[in-house]
Amino acid sequence: MEGVIMTTKKKDALDQLIDKFVGNDPERQAMLEEEIVNVEAAQLVYDLRKQAGLSQRELAKKVGTTASVICRMEQADYESSLPMLRRIAGALNRRLELRAVPISPRTRKMAKVS
């Protein structure tokens, strides 16, 4: 039970930091949303690689790129990640799917205030 309380406190602290630094600034909100997508893409690459039991170098060889590109993808530090995500998915015998999901209540609240 204590872990749940701590997680809630951490989430509240994160929300406070986001409110402080992003606030109602549409430009900063867009930057935050972009970074969230980058982090999700990075986590996807990492998860797929680990599930396949591959090192970054082994995955890079299958994809036809370098280990440093895979490393940067996993650190959310790679521009034009969609084409590379497709290549990685294909190399791992996967198909990349994009989907649109409802905006979180927090994002809606920020959009209404603007």
Secondary structure, 3 states (H helix, E strand, C coil): CHHHHHHHHHHHHHHHHHHHHCCCCHHHHHHHHHHHHHHHHHHHHHHHHHHHCCCHHHHHHHHCCCHHHHHHHHCCCCCCHHHHHHHHHHHCCCCCCCCCCCCCHHHHHHHHHC
